Amino acid sequence: MTKKHSKTASSQRPRWLLPAVIGGALVALVSLVLFALANRQPAYTAKVQGEPRAEIDQTEIAHGDVRFETPVESVFRVRNVGDQSLQILGEPWVEVAEGC
């Protein structure tokens, strides 16, 4: 005697489901790859070859008239434009000059 197995509605999957899932995964993968390639930064080209070199965005800052004992803050951006590692040892030297 043989038993007939009947498939219930809950165990049946539509035939289009597997190709749709695979297609969606491929679209997502291609989108991620294109996004990653579009956001790449260009390769760094050093201005100085064979040594480190510091480049400072500004060498002077004028704060105008400042009352005595009033704190002021200045920001200098230091960037290595050489192709070797730049090390800054010790405290940087800053000269404060009174107005003219």
N, C-alpha and C positions, 0 to 999 in steps of 0.2 A: 504494500500500500504506500502510496506517495502522498505527501502533503503538498498542497499548493501554497506558495508564499505570496501573499498579496502585499503590495506596497501601499503604505498609507500615504496620505497627502502630506504629512509632516516630514516624512523621510525622503520625499522626492525634491530634487533641486531643479530649477529651470536650467535648460541646456545653455543658455546664454550667460549664466552667472560666472563660471570659471573664466571664459575669455574676457569678460568685462573686468574682473578683478585683476587679471594679468595685464590687460591693457591699461588700467588705471595705475597700477604699480609702475609700468614702464613710463607712462607720462610723468609721474611724480619723480622718477629717477632721472629722466632727461631734464626736467625742470631744475632739479637740484644741481646737476652738473653744469648746466648753462648759467645758473645763478653764481656758482662758485667761480667759473671762468670769467664772468663779467666783472666780478669784484676783486680780481687779482690786482695787486699793485705792481707797477713796473719794477724791473730789477734796478737796484741801487747802483749808480755809477759814481765812483769817488772822484772828487776834484783833484785830490793829491794822491799820488801813487807811492807806495813804499813806506809811508809814515802816517801817524795820526796828525790831525790838524783841527784845532778848535776854531769855529766860526761863531762870532757873537753878533746877535741881530742889531745891537746898538751899543755905542761906546760912551754916550753921554745921555743923561736925563736931566732936564731942568724942571724943578718943582716950583719955581717962582719964589715969591716971598712966603716964608714959613716961620711962624712964631717959634721962639725958643722952647725947647723940650716938647715940641709937637712931633709925634712919630710920623714918619712917612715910609712908604714902601715902594720899592722899584723892582721890576721884574726884567731880568735879562735871560734870553734863551740862548743856550750854548749847544752847538751841534757839531758832531764830528764829521768833517768832510773828507777825511783821509780813509785809507783802506786798512789801517791797523787800529787796534783797540786804543781808545783814548782814556787815560786815567788822570783824574784831577786829584792831586795830593795836597792836603792841607787846606787852610782857609784862603779864599780868594782875596786879593789885595784890592781894596776900594779906597779911592781918594775922595774926600769930601772937600769941596772948595766953596768958600763964601762968595756971595754975589759980587758983581763988579761995581 
